[in-house]
């Protein structure tokens, strides 16, 4: 017990608690204008979690769920990774600090990587006070889809077609692994990770563009539309398109395929009558940032990884 709040660590979330947590996360998203959890964690939490995760829930004296944290301790090299969320109506009561202390208790040798979504002063101050340092920054970039878009010019011999469920999974997983060898959060996806996303309501085969050279997959642009369908009930958000994942076979880089794939996806999103597109990019990936800025994207927000 800490003040009027109770902290409970759980190996898995069950039934009604999952629904209550989804309501809390929706409320936080509505207030902050951004999700408090990454997509990877969000998708697992909706199913009660996975065998590698632990959950900490915070309840008020009235039994209401007012805080949540998730931790994955499987990465023995980089250390455990965690995210947390606190009800806006119960902030500045020490819940965030106590959640981080609880996460450290669950972390071998008290090593911890902590993601903060949105560059918020309160999160930065708390992380600094607790001995964390910034180690990675992700930019969210946006552009208007009303602004002019150049034509899509594919390299000679490359054709585009939508992803075919039941046919293209293995080829996609192979290219995804080769395209992102230094980004385990992306490059180490297994078939279950792909299937989980294909089962989401936002998944659309026409928006999953595959670039083929003959019978060899050489690139893809997976687009996403979110915002309007992510919330149930009375929560209505203007839909926004996302450059979800763009990848090019290492042997094809430098030939303009990445730019062409990005443009093809943007044209698809525009065809859905969306007015904006967004994407995430590592702040150190200057080549990608230069490409996106050249296509009209500008920095919108920042996610920060803190490490202790």
VEXDREN-56884 format. One record per residue (C-alpha): x, y, z; chain; residue number from 1. Coordinates in steps of 0.2 Angstrom, whole numbers, plus 2048, in hexadecimal, padded with zeros to 3 digits. Layout:
<pts>
PT   u   v   w cadena num
PT   X   Y   Z      A NUM
...
</pts>
This chain:
<pts>
PT   u   v   w cadena num
PT 800 800 800      A   1
PT 806 811 7FC      A   2
PT 7FB 820 801      A   3
PT 7EA 81C 7FB      A   4
PT 7F0 811 7ED      A   5
PT 7F3 7FE 7EC      A   6
PT 801 7F7 7E0      A   7
PT 7FF 7E5 7DA      A   8
PT 80B 7DB 7CF      A   9
PT 803 7CE 7C4      A  10
PT 80A 7C2 7B7      A  11
PT 7FA 7C4 7AC      A  12
PT 7EB 7CE 7AB      A  13
PT 7DA 7C6 7AA      A  14
PT 7C9 7CA 7A3      A  15
PT 7C1 7D9 7AC      A  16
PT 7D2 7E0 7B0      A  17
PT 7D7 7E1 79E      A  18
PT 7C7 7EA 79A      A  19
PT 7CA 7F6 7A8      A  20
PT 7DC 7F9 7A3      A  21
PT 7D6 7FD 791      A  22
PT 7CA 80A 798      A  23
PT 7D8 812 7A2      A  24
PT 7E4 812 793      A  25
PT 7D7 81A 788      A  26
PT 7D4 827 795      A  27
PT 7E6 82B 796      A  28
PT 7E7 82C 783      A  29
PT 7D9 837 782      A  30
PT 7E1 843 78F      A  31
PT 7F3 843 789      A  32
PT 7EF 841 776      A  33
PT 7FB 832 775      A  34
PT 7FB 820 77A      A  35
PT 805 81D 78B      A  36
PT 80A 80C 785      A  37
PT 813 806 775      A  38
PT 809 7FC 768      A  39
PT 813 7EC 76C      A  40
PT 80E 7ED 77F      A  41
PT 7FC 7F3 77B      A  42
PT 7F9 7E4 76F      A  43
PT 7FF 7D7 77C      A  44
PT 7F6 7E0 78B      A  45
PT 7E5 7DF 781      A  46
PT 7E7 7CC 782      A  47
PT 7EC 7CC 795      A  48
PT 7FF 7CD 792      A  49
PT 80C 7C0 78C      A  50
PT 817 7B4 795      A  51
PT 826 7C0 796      A  52
PT 81D 7CF 79D      A  53
PT 818 7D4 7AF      A  54
PT 80B 7E1 7B4      A  55
PT 809 7ED 7C2      A  56
PT 7F8 7F4 7C5      A  57
PT 7F4 802 7D1      A  58
PT 7E2 804 7D9      A  59
PT 7DB 811 7E3      A  60
PT 7D2 80F 7F4      A  61
PT 7C2 80E 7EA      A  62
PT 7C9 800 7E0      A  63
PT 7CB 80A 7D0      A  64
PT 7D9 806 7C4      A  65
PT 7E4 816 7C4      A  66
PT 7F5 810 7BE      A  67
PT 7FE 802 7B4      A  68
PT 80F 7FD 7B0      A  69
PT 816 7EF 7A4      A  70
PT 827 7E7 7A5      A  71
PT 830 7DB 799      A  72
PT 840 7D3 7A1      A  73
PT 844 7C8 793      A  74
PT 853 7D2 78B      A  75
PT 862 7CD 795      A  76
PT 86D 7D8 78B      A  77
PT 864 7E8 78A      A  78
PT 85B 7E6 79B      A  79
PT 848 7E6 79F      A  80
PT 83D 7F2 796      A  81
PT 82E 7FA 79E      A  82
PT 820 807 79B      A  83
PT 813 80F 7A7      A  84
PT 803 818 7A7      A  85
PT 7FA 823 7B5      A  86
PT 7E9 829 7B4      A  87
PT 7E9 83C 7B1      A  88
PT 7DD 83F 7C0      A  89
PT 7EA 836 7CC      A  90
PT 7FB 83E 7C6      A  91
PT 807 847 7D2      A  92
PT 803 83B 7E0      A  93
PT 813 831 7DE      A  94
PT 80B 822 7D4      A  95
PT 818 824 7C6      A  96
PT 826 823 7D2      A  97
PT 820 815 7DB      A  98
PT 81C 80B 7CB      A  99
PT 82E 80E 7C6      A 100
PT 834 808 7D7      A 101
PT 82A 7F8 7D5      A 102
PT 830 7F6 7C3      A 103
PT 842 7F7 7CA      A 104
PT 83E 7EA 7D7      A 105
PT 839 7DE 7C9      A 106
PT 849 7E2 7BF      A 107
PT 858 7D7 7C0      A 108
PT 866 7E2 7C8      A 109
PT 85A 7F1 7C7      A 110
PT 85E 7F4 7B5      A 111
PT 84F 7FB 7AB      A 112
PT 84B 803 79B      A 113
PT 83C 80F 79C      A 114
PT 832 816 78D      A 115
PT 829 827 78F      A 116
PT 81D 82A 781      A 117
PT 81D 83D 77D      A 118
PT 82B 848 783      A 119
PT 822 84E 793      A 120
PT 82C 858 7A0      A 121
PT 824 84E 7AF      A 122
PT 82A 83E 7A8      A 123
PT 83C 845 7A4      A 124
PT 83D 84C 7B5      A 125
PT 838 83C 7BE      A 126
PT 844 832 7B4      A 127
PT 852 83D 7B8      A 128
PT 84E 83D 7CB      A 129
PT 84E 82A 7CB      A 130
PT 85F 828 7C2      A 131
PT 85A 825 7B0      A 132
PT 862 82C 7A1      A 133
PT 85C 82F 78F      A 134
PT 863 822 783      A 135
PT 857 822 774      A 136
PT 84B 82F 76C      A 137
PT 83D 82B 760      A 138
PT 836 839 755      A 139
PT 824 839 750      A 140
PT 823 842 740      A 141
PT 813 848 736      A 142
PT 80E 84F 726      A 143
PT 7FE 855 71E      A 144
PT 7F6 84A 711      A 145
PT 7EE 859 709      A 146
PT 800 85F 704      A 147
PT 806 85A 6F3      A 148
PT 80E 848 6F1      A 149
PT 81A 844 6E4      A 150
PT 816 835 6D8      A 151
PT 81C 824 6DD      A 152
PT 82B 81E 6D2      A 153
PT 830 80C 6D5      A 154
PT 841 806 6D0      A 155
PT 841 7FC 6C0      A 156
PT 83C 7EA 6C2      A 157
PT 833 7ED 6D3      A 158
PT 820 7EB 6D4      A 159
PT 814 7EF 6E3      A 160
PT 805 7E4 6E9      A 161
PT 7FC 7E3 6F9      A 162
PT 800 7D7 706      A 163
PT 7F8 7C6 704      A 164
PT 7F3 7BD 714      A 165
PT 7F7 7AB 714      A 166
PT 805 7AD 707      A 167
PT 811 7BB 70B      A 168
PT 814 7B9 71E      A 169
PT 825 7AF 71C      A 170
PT 82C 7BB 70F      A 171
PT 827 7CA 71A      A 172
PT 82F 7C3 72A      A 173
PT 83F 7BF 721      A 174
PT 841 7D0 719      A 175
PT 83C 7D9 72A      A 176
PT 849 7CF 733      A 177
PT 857 7D4 726      A 178
PT 851 7E6 725      A 179
PT 852 7E9 738      A 180
PT 860 7DF 73F      A 181
PT 865 7ED 74C      A 182
PT 853 7F0 751      A 183
PT 84D 7E1 75B      A 184
PT 83C 7E9 75F      A 185
PT 839 7E7 74C      A 186
PT 845 7DB 744      A 187
PT 841 7CD 750      A 188
PT 82F 7CB 74D      A 189
PT 828 7BA 74C      A 190
PT 819 7B3 743      A 191
PT 80F 7B6 753      A 192
PT 813 7C9 753      A 193
PT 80E 7CA 741      A 194
PT 7FE 7C1 744      A 195
PT 7F9 7CB 753      A 196
PT 7FA 7DB 748      A 197
PT 7F1 7D3 73A      A 198
PT 7E3 7CF 746      A 199
PT 7E1 7E2 74B      A 200
PT 7D2 7EB 744      A 201
PT 7DE 7F8 73C      A 202
PT 7E6 7EB 731      A 203
PT 7E3 7ED 71E      A 204
PT 7EB 7E3 710      A 205
PT 7E9 7F1 704      A 206
PT 7F4 7FC 710      A 207
PT 801 7EF 711      A 208
PT 80C 7F2 702      A 209
PT 818 7E5 6FC      A 210
PT 826 7E9 6F0      A 211
PT 82C 7DA 6E5      A 212
PT 83A 7D7 6D9      A 213
PT 835 7C8 6D0      A 214
PT 830 7BB 6DE      A 215
PT 83C 7C4 6EB      A 216
PT 835 7D0 6F8      A 217
PT 840 7DF 6F8      A 218
PT 836 7EC 702      A 219
PT 826 7F0 70A      A 220
PT 81C 7FE 711      A 221
PT 80F 7FA 71F      A 222
PT 803 808 721      A 223
PT 7F7 80A 730      A 224
PT 7E7 814 733      A 225
PT 7E4 817 746      A 226
PT 7DB 823 751      A 227
PT 7C9 820 74B      A 228
PT 7C8 80E 74F      A 229
PT 7D3 80D 75E      A 230
PT 7C6 812 76A      A 231
PT 7B5 80C 76E      A 232
PT 7A6 815 775      A 233
PT 7A5 827 775      A 234
PT 7B8 82A 771      A 235
PT 7B9 831 75F      A 236
PT 7CA 836 758      A 237
PT 7CE 83C 746      A 238
PT 7D6 82E 73D      A 239
PT 7E8 830 738      A 240
PT 7F3 826 72D      A 241
PT 804 81F 732      A 242
PT 813 81A 729      A 243
PT 814 80A 734      A 244
PT 823 801 72D      A 245
PT 82D 804 71E      A 246
PT 83B 7F8 719      A 247
PT 847 7F5 70A      A 248
PT 852 7E5 707      A 249
PT 864 7EA 70B      A 250
PT 869 7E5 6F9      A 251
PT 85C 7F2 6F2      A 252
PT 861 801 6FD      A 253
PT 867 811 6F4      A 254
PT 85C 80E 6E5      A 255
PT 84D 819 6EA      A 256
PT 842 80B 6F0      A 257
PT 83F 811 701      A 258
PT 839 822 6FB      A 259
PT 82E 81A 6EE      A 260
PT 826 80E 6FB      A 261
PT 823 81D 707      A 262
PT 81B 827 6FA      A 263
PT 810 818 6F4      A 264
PT 80A 816 706      A 265
PT 806 828 708      A 266
PT 7FC 828 6F8      A 267
PT 7F2 819 6FF      A 268
PT 7EF 823 70F      A 269
PT 7E9 832 706      A 270
PT 7DD 827 6FB      A 271
PT 7D4 823 70C      A 272
PT 7D0 836 70E      A 273
PT 7DC 838 71D      A 274
PT 7E3 849 720      A 275
PT 7F3 844 729      A 276
PT 801 837 72A      A 277
PT 80D 834 738      A 278
PT 81C 829 73B      A 279
PT 829 824 748      A 280
PT 83C 825 745      A 281
PT 84B 824 74F      A 282
PT 853 835 752      A 283
PT 864 82E 74D      A 284
PT 85E 827 73C      A 285
PT 862 837 733      A 286
PT 861 82F 722      A 287
PT 84E 82A 725      A 288
PT 84B 83B 72D      A 289
PT 852 844 71E      A 290
PT 847 839 712      A 291
PT 837 83D 71C      A 292
PT 83B 84F 71E      A 293
PT 83D 850 70B      A 294
PT 82C 848 709      A 295
PT 824 856 714      A 296
PT 825 84E 725      A 297
PT 829 859 734      A 298
PT 82D 854 747      A 299
PT 81D 853 751      A 300
PT 821 84A 762      A 301
PT 82E 840 76A      A 302
PT 82F 82F 774      A 303
PT 83E 82D 77F      A 304
PT 846 81D 786      A 305
PT 84E 81F 797      A 306
PT 85B 813 79E      A 307
PT 861 80F 7AF      A 308
</pts>
